[in-house]
Amino acid sequence: MDYKNIQELIKTVSDSEISCFEIETEGIRIKMEKKEQQVVVDRMPISTTEVDQVINPKISGNIATNEVYVQKLEDDIDIAKTIKDVSKTILEENVFVVKSPIVGTMYTSPSADAKNFVKVGSKVKIGDTLCILEAMKLMNEIESEVEGEIVEVLVSNEDMVEYGQPLFKIIQD
C-alpha cells in the first residue's frame, strides 16, 4: 500500500460516519479511530420567574412550537448539506486537474511585468498556455489539455512544484 492509497483511505474514513476502522494488508496494519466531539454545557441558575413561565400552559405551547421550528431548521440544514454534497460530486466529475509534469518553479506570466496567462474565470482551449515551469534553466510551457473554465489556481507565482502536484482545476465544457 503506497502513500497515496493511505491518504485516500484516511480521507474516505474521515468523510464517512465510521468511528473505527482497521485493515491489515501487505504486512502493514492501519487502525483509525474518530473521537466523538465533546460538548461542554455550563449550568445557568434558573430564577423562579423562568420556572413559572415553563409551567404556565400558555408558554409551554410556545415551547412546543419552538421545538418544531428548531427541528424544521435542523431538517433544512441537513437538506442543504445533502444538496451541497451532491453538487460538489457533480462538479468534481466535470473538473479536470492539471498536474505538473516536472519538478520546477512555476511562473504565471511570461515576464514579471506581463499579465498572467490565466486566472480564475479564464476560458481556455486545448493548447492554450496555462503557465511556465522552469527546470534547470529550461522554460517549459504547460498547455491546456481540455477546453473549459479555470475554477481554481492551486499554486502561486514562483512557487516550487513537485512532479504530479495539482496546478489548476478546469471545468470542462
Secondary structure, 3 states (H helix, E strand, C coil): CCHHHHHHHHHHHHHCCCCEEEEEECCEEEEEECCCCCCCCCCCCCCHHHHHHHHCHHHHHHHHHHHHHHHHHHHHHHHHHHHHHHHHHHHHHCEEEEECCCCEEEECCCCCCCCCCCCCCCEECCCCEEEEEEECCEEEEEECCCCEEEEEECCCCCCEECCCCEEEEEEEC
